[in-house]
Amino acid sequence: MEETKIADESKITEKDLHFYYNREERLAKASPRVRALYENQGGQRQGFFSSLTDSKPKAALLGVIIIVCVMILFITYLLPENKTNIAGNSITATAMRYNGLCFIVFKKEALKTDAYTGIVTVTVSPAENPPNAETNYNHTLVFTEAKTEEARWSAPFESKELLFFLQAGQDITSFRIKTE
């Protein structure tokens, strides 16, 4: 049997030890960015915004996120929900709830000189329930050659949100509004 020597730890020097890991060799092979990190160990930390934009891919991703957020805000808050176009006419609707009824104000503005004139079928239904024959209310309007027109009527139900389905000749469209 071989005897193992127990070395006195205080007598062991760095020459006696064999290191398999050499930081200097590893850093010599590293990229300039990694070397700069080790040279500036006590340097200034990156801020939140600079860490999001320190490379082109990160900056591009941040830019896309900002553009998408702006588009969502624009669509949600700046575009009117209560407006649509059909057969060359711009339609705006507002509604108010009162005493179990929805009072509707419907405004038409002709966008061009050859805009549709004639019978327009308006179907109104509450948005909370899926539209069906029992909850739909049909109203017929006649668009004349006037540039602007306004119609007022009431629907026999009360709802926080209304769905409108319009048919003007062959054109069909729908939109939704919130009631006041």
TIVEXMI-179385 format. One record per residue (C-alpha): chain; y negated, x negated, z; residue in one letter. Coordinates in Angstrom, 3 decimals. Each point is the difference from the previous one (the first is absolute). Layout:
N
- mol/c2/c1/c3/type
- A/Y/X/Z/A
...
This chain:
180
- mol/c2/c1/c3/type
- A/0.000/0.000/0.000/M
- A/-3.435/-1.039/-0.793/E
- A/-2.514/-0.184/2.685/E
- A/-3.350/1.534/-0.595/T
- A/-3.019/-1.762/1.284/K
- A/-2.572/2.045/1.779/I
- A/-3.319/-1.429/-1.022/A
- A/-2.961/-0.106/2.244/D
- A/-2.552/2.297/-1.605/E
- A/-2.920/-2.100/1.101/S
- A/1.322/-2.971/-2.016/K
- A/0.404/1.923/-3.301/I
- A/-2.709/-0.869/-2.502/T
- A/-1.025/1.656/-3.240/E
- A/1.760/-2.752/-1.961/K
- A/3.327/1.008/1.559/D
- A/-0.342/3.588/-1.227/L
- A/0.669/1.077/-3.569/H
- A/-2.277/2.808/-1.213/F
- A/1.263/2.179/-2.835/Y
- A/-3.288/1.867/-0.244/Y
- A/-3.023/-1.942/-1.140/N
- A/-3.242/1.970/-0.055/R
- A/-1.849/-2.562/-2.098/E
- A/2.636/0.074/-2.750/E
- A/0.045/3.780/0.006/R
- A/-3.799/0.257/-0.181/L
- A/-0.097/-2.551/-2.834/A
- A/2.125/2.384/-2.090/K
- A/-1.963/3.134/1.044/A
- A/-2.719/1.730/-2.001/S
- A/-3.653/-0.961/0.545/P
- A/-0.596/3.313/1.743/R
- A/2.704/-0.704/2.602/V
- A/-1.317/-3.541/0.531/R
- A/-3.487/1.390/0.539/A
- A/1.373/2.349/2.649/L
- A/1.498/-2.912/1.945/Y
- A/-3.110/-2.144/-0.380/E
- A/-2.289/2.789/1.275/N
- A/2.138/1.050/2.957/Q
- A/-3.028/0.589/2.208/G
- A/-2.091/1.476/-2.835/G
- A/-1.544/3.419/-0.281/Q
- A/2.368/2.978/-0.193/R
- A/-0.136/2.269/-2.991/Q
- A/-1.671/3.362/0.456/G
- A/1.558/3.360/-0.833/F
- A/-1.760/0.462/-3.357/F
- A/0.507/-3.593/-1.123/S
- A/3.723/0.252/0.769/S
- A/0.168/3.052/-2.292/L
- A/-1.762/-1.788/-2.863/T
- A/1.119/-3.628/0.279/D
- A/2.153/0.219/-3.146/S
- A/-0.357/1.843/-3.303/K
- A/2.979/2.330/0.536/P
- A/-1.244/1.005/3.450/K
- A/-3.515/0.615/-1.319/A
- A/1.364/2.058/-2.916/A
- A/2.131/2.091/2.350/L
- A/-2.985/0.606/2.289/L
- A/-2.073/1.020/-3.018/G
- A/2.653/2.486/-1.158/V
- A/0.266/1.489/3.492/I
- A/-3.776/0.453/0.169/I
- A/-0.119/1.610/-3.472/I
- A/2.810/2.432/0.872/V
- A/-1.712/0.955/3.274/C
- A/-3.310/0.625/-1.786/V
- A/1.750/2.154/-2.608/M
- A/1.739/2.058/2.686/I
- A/-3.295/0.536/1.822/L
- A/-1.733/0.945/-3.251/F
- A/2.674/2.515/-0.968/I
- A/0.253/1.443/3.488/T
- A/-3.648/0.356/0.961/Y
- A/-2.237/-0.261/-3.047/L
- A/1.784/2.019/-2.666/L
- A/-0.443/3.701/0.553/P
- A/3.257/1.881/0.517/E
- A/-1.490/3.314/-0.956/N
- A/-0.798/-0.870/-3.603/K
- A/1.960/0.062/-3.253/T
- A/-0.512/0.249/-3.748/N
- A/1.632/2.494/-2.317/I
- A/-0.614/0.672/-3.686/A
- A/-3.376/-1.770/-0.034/G
- A/-1.248/1.643/3.198/N
- A/-0.549/-1.571/3.399/S
- A/1.193/2.231/2.840/I
- A/-1.119/-0.323/3.625/T
- A/1.377/2.202/2.757/A
- A/-0.909/0.429/3.660/T
- A/1.602/2.325/2.520/A
- A/-0.707/1.307/3.459/M
- A/2.384/1.665/2.468/R
- A/-1.176/3.064/1.858/Y
- A/1.771/2.884/1.698/N
- A/3.375/-0.467/-1.696/G
- A/-1.442/-0.537/-3.505/L
- A/-0.999/-2.939/-2.167/C
- A/-3.341/0.424/-1.763/F
- A/-0.123/-2.074/-3.176/I
- A/-2.970/-1.201/-2.049/V
- A/0.970/-1.158/-3.483/F
- A/-2.536/-1.860/-2.162/K
- A/0.455/-0.824/-3.667/K
- A/-2.086/-2.451/-2.009/E
- A/0.552/-0.509/-3.729/A
- A/0.396/-3.720/-0.732/L
- A/-0.343/0.348/-3.768/K
- A/-1.323/2.563/-2.442/T
- A/3.447/1.067/-1.235/D
- A/1.412/0.505/3.534/A
- A/2.495/2.820/0.486/Y
- A/-1.357/3.534/0.274/T
- A/2.238/2.919/0.820/G
- A/2.427/1.198/2.646/I
- A/1.020/-2.416/2.741/V
- A/2.811/0.880/2.375/T
- A/-0.430/-1.463/3.489/V
- A/2.957/0.034/2.388/T
- A/-0.787/-0.876/3.618/V
- A/2.606/-0.677/2.657/S
- A/-0.009/-1.541/3.485/P
- A/0.985/-3.671/-0.018/A
- A/1.963/0.198/3.269/E
- A/2.742/2.144/-1.532/N
- A/1.667/-0.743/-3.306/P
- A/-1.529/2.191/-2.703/P
- A/1.981/3.167/-0.673/N
- A/-0.688/3.473/-1.353/A
- A/-0.638/1.443/3.478/E
- A/-2.739/-2.469/0.975/T
- A/-1.679/-0.434/-3.400/N
- A/-3.238/1.825/-0.748/Y
- A/-0.957/0.382/-3.663/N
- A/-3.581/0.388/-1.133/H
- A/-1.317/0.233/-3.534/T
- A/-3.319/-1.485/-1.090/L
- A/-1.789/0.028/-3.325/V
- A/-1.779/-3.170/-1.059/F
- A/-2.986/0.764/-2.198/T
- A/-2.101/-2.326/-2.132/E
- A/-2.410/-0.583/2.894/A
- A/-0.347/-3.629/1.083/K
- A/0.652/0.852/3.669/T
- A/1.609/3.001/1.658/E
- A/1.024/0.955/3.511/E
- A/2.588/2.456/1.278/A
- A/0.717/1.104/3.564/R
- A/3.000/1.849/1.364/W
- A/2.314/0.145/2.991/S
- A/3.720/-0.683/0.280/A
- A/2.053/2.175/2.377/P
- A/1.210/-2.858/2.206/F
- A/-1.416/-2.735/2.216/E
- A/0.958/-3.645/-0.520/S
- A/-1.364/-3.439/0.849/K
- A/0.764/-1.209/-3.513/E
- A/0.257/1.874/-3.294/L
- A/1.796/-0.780/-3.254/L
- A/-1.635/1.146/-3.239/F
- A/1.881/0.379/-3.270/F
- A/-2.198/0.642/-3.047/L
- A/0.975/1.092/-3.488/Q
- A/-2.655/0.022/-2.710/A
- A/1.613/0.727/-3.361/G
- A/2.725/-2.621/-0.415/Q
- A/-1.406/-2.363/2.645/D
- A/1.441/0.084/3.509/I
- A/-1.172/-1.998/3.005/T
- A/0.185/0.091/3.773/S
- A/-1.935/-1.395/2.944/F
- A/-0.229/0.401/3.748/R
- A/-2.935/0.553/2.342/I
- A/-0.529/0.104/3.742/K
- A/-1.629/3.080/1.429/T
- A/-2.884/-0.080/2.410/E
